[in-house]
Amino acid sequence: MSLNTRTPISRRTLGRTALLGALAAAGLGTGMPHASAATVPAGSDWMGAVDPQTSLARLTLPGTHDSCSLHGGGLAQTQTLSLPDQLAIGVRFLDIRCRAIDGVFAIHHGPVFQKIFFGDVLNQCQAFLAAHPGETLVMRVKQEYSTVSDAEFGALFADYLRRWPGLLRTEDGIPRLGEVRGRIVLLADNSGLPGPRWGGPHTDIEDDYEIGTIFDLNSRKWPEVFAHLNAARAATDPQRLFLTFTSCTGWGLWPRQAADAIAPKLSGYLGALDRSARPVLGTVPMDFVTAGPVRSLYALNFGA
């Protein structure tokens, strides 16, 4: 979500049975028991226990929407945990919004400066990866609240690449985990950036974020999330990364209200899964993340 720009939406056309639609609207689950917590690694090191030959597209990756948005009040704030705290509990996808100003990237949510710069973000990620070398991060980078050309935005980004050599993986395609441990995989949401294109052939995105009321969340947003998670489960292409944003907001629905309403629906969905089959849900960015939902998502990679 952006307060001043609209994120392109890419959705598959999905057939739904009447039963699936009813479950989606209700957010019901069977509450199947989970495996022992001892089978699930700690949030700070869970990827280190994953087969290095696994494509990032064939993992369930917990993520955050507007990852650095801790300031700005009810309309702008989307998280309560700092970036290092998010990484420590197991978040592996970051949504980074950069305002180009005075030759640097300042992190914004719409007009609200989030009291952090892109260099700070890279330093925090680099420190985490140095301490946990088995891990990998996936990072969307998008221009926010500035209107410089894509070429100028890309030139500023290139300077960050120069100053943080080797940290970001900018080649096209979706890599296997073993190829990018200790690094950040860039998803380029600006044509001036290198790497797999946001909304391009390597991504399948559900991000219908302009949801006016709780009624719209129940009748439109959650069924879209439900269907896209099912599509991710059915997918097999190691070069197509599914991203399902559970976040939304609108004129009568603020981010916190939306997050509180979607959380039990997602929990019900996860509870209904046969976890022993290790279903792959792709990348799931959320607002106001806490350790419980994040662990429940990444535990799917271990059949737990």
N, C-alpha and C positions, 0 to 999 in steps of 0.2 A: 504494500500500500504506500502511496505517496500522497501528500496533502496538496500537491500542485501539478502532478503529472499522472497520467494513467498508464499502468503497466499493461502491455499487450497480453491477451489471454489466448492460449492455445489449448483446445480441448478435443478429445476424440468424440466421435459420435458413438454413443454406447447404447446398446439395447438393454432394457431393464424389464424384469418380470414384475408382476403386480406385487408379489411378496417382497421382493428386494426394495421396491419403492416404499412399501409400508414400513419395513424395518428402518429404512433410511430416514423417513420422516420422524419416526419415533426415537431413533438412536438406540435401539434395543440390542442387547447382547445376552449370551447364555451364561456369562460369568464362569467360563471354564477355568479350572485351577491351573496355576502356573507351576513350572518346575521349581525345584529348590533354588533359593537365591544363591547357593554356593556354586551353581553352574554358570553364573553370570559374572563376568569380570567387573572390576570397578570402573566407574565412569571415566576416570582419567586415562585408562589404558585398554579400553575394550577392543579397539581395532588391532592391537598387537596380538590378539588371540585369533584373528581371522586369517584364513588361507590367503597368502599373498597373490595367488593367481586369480582371485575374485575381482571382477570388474566392479567399479564403484556404482555402476548402474544396477548391479545385482545384490545390493545391500539395502538395509533399512537404515537411513541416516536421520537422526533427530536434528532439527534445525531451529533457527530463530528468524522471525520476520523483523525487519528494521532492528538489527541486532544490537545497535548501540543507542537506541532511543530510550534513555532513562530520564529524560527531562522534557518539560513542556506541558505538564498537566494532563487532564483527562483526554484531550483530543490528540495529543502528540505522543505521549509515553506509551511504549509497547512492551517494555521489559523492566524487571526489577533487579535482575542479576547482572553484574559487570561481565565483560567479555571473558576474563580469566575464570570467573565462577561458572559461566556457561560451559566453557571447555572442560572444566573439572568434573562436571556432572555428566558429561557425555555428548554434548552438542557438537556436531561436526559440520553443519552447514551454517554459513554466516551470510547475512544480507546487508551489504555495506553501501551506504548512500553518500556520495562524495560531492560536495560543493567546490567547484574550482574558483579560488579566490586568492589573489596576491601570490600566484605561483605555487600554491599548495592545494591539497584536498582537505577541507574541513568537513567533518561528518555532520550531516543534517538530517532531520525529518521535516520535510517541507521547509518553512522559514526558521525552524527552531534549531539553533546550533547545539550540538550534544556534548560540548565541552571536551571534545577529543578530536584529534587529527588522524589522517590515514597513516602517518608514520607511527603514531602511538598504537594503532590497531596492528600494524605489521610487527612492531616490537613485542607486543603482548602475544601474538600468535607464534612468533619465532621463539620466544622464551618457553612457551608451552611445548612446542614441538621438540626443542632441545632437551627438555626434561622428560619427554615422552616420545622417543624417536619411532615407536611403532605406529604412531597415529598420523592421520592425514586430515586436512581441512578442505572443504569445498567452499569457495567464496564467490558470490555474485558481486560485481562492482558496477554501480549505476550512477550516472550523473543526477544530482538532486539540487534544486534551487539555484541553478546557474545555467547560463545559456551559451557558453563558449562552444565553438564548433567542435565536432567530433575529433577533428585533426588536432586541435589545441588540447582537448581533454586527453587524447592519446599521447601527446608529447609530454604532458605532465606525468602521466602514468609511467611512461618510459623512464623518466628520471627516478621514480621509485624503484623500478626494476634494476636500474644501475646501482642504486644505493643499498639494495637488499639482494645481492646476486644469488641466484639459485633458489631463493625461497619460494617463488611462484612458478608454477608449471603453466606455460602459456601455449603449448602445442594444441592442435585441434584434436578432437576425439575424446572419448572417455577412457581413461587409463585403468589398468589393473592396480590393485592396492599396493602390491610389492614394488611397483614402478614409482610410486609417489609418497612412500612413507617419509615423514619428516618434512613434507612440503605442503604448499597450498595450491589446490587446483582452481584456476581462474575460470569463471563463467562470465563472458563478456557481454554486459548489457549496455554496450555503446560501440558503434561501428569503428571507433578509433582504437579499440583495444584488441589485442591478440587473444587467441584461445577459442574454445567452443562458444558459439553464439547463443545468447539467451533468446529463446524462441526459435532457434534454428533446428536443423535436422537431428541434433543430438539431445534435444530436450523436449519433454512433453509436460506442459505446465497447466495447472489449475490455479488461478489466482483471481477469482471473481470477488473483489474486495469491497465494492461499493454496495453495501447491503444496508438498506434504510432502517429496518426495524427488526425486532426479534422474530416477528412473523415471517419476514423475508428470509431470515437465517434458517428458520425451521423448514420453510417450503422450498427454498432455492439453494442457499449456500450449503447446508449440510447434505442434501441429496447430491450436489455436485462433488463435494468432498468424498462422500461414500462411493460414488460411481468411479471417481478417479483412482481411489485407493484400490478398488476392485480391478481396474484396468492395469494398475501397476503389478498386482498379484498375478495377473494373467500374462503379462509381458515376458519375453525371453531374450530380447535383443540386448546384448552387452554394451551396445553403443548408443542406447537411448535411455537417458536419465529422466525418470518421472519425478516431478516436484508438485506436491499437493499442499497448498497454503491453507491452513485452517483459520487464518486471521481474516478479519473484515471489520468494517466500520461504516457508519452512514449518519444521516441527519438525525435519526432517533436511536442510534446504537453506537456507543463509544467502544474503543478497543477492549477495555477491561470487561465491559458487559458482554461483548461478543465472545471473549475468551472464556468467561465463566459459563456461558451458555453452551459453547461447543465442547468444552472439556468432558462432561459426562457422556456426550454422544461418542466422542473418540474413545473414551474408556470402554464404553459398551461394545464398540466395534472391535477393539483389541481383545476384549474378553471373549468374544464369540469365535475367535480364530483357533484353528488347530495349530498350536505353536510348535508341536513336534514336527510338523511339515516344513518349518522354517519359511513361512510366507515372506515374500519381499514386497515391501510397501514403497520402496523408493525413498526420496527425501521428503521429510514432513516438517516444514517450518511452522512455528507456533508463536503466539504472543504470550508474554508473562509465564515463561517456562519455569518449571520446578523439577526437582530431581526425579520424582515418581513417574510422571509421564515419559520423561526422557529415557529412563531406565527401561520402562515397559516397551518402548520402541526398539532400542538397540538390543534388548534381550531376544528379540525375534531372530536375530542373526545366529543365535546359539540354540534355537529350538526351546527357549525357556520363556 
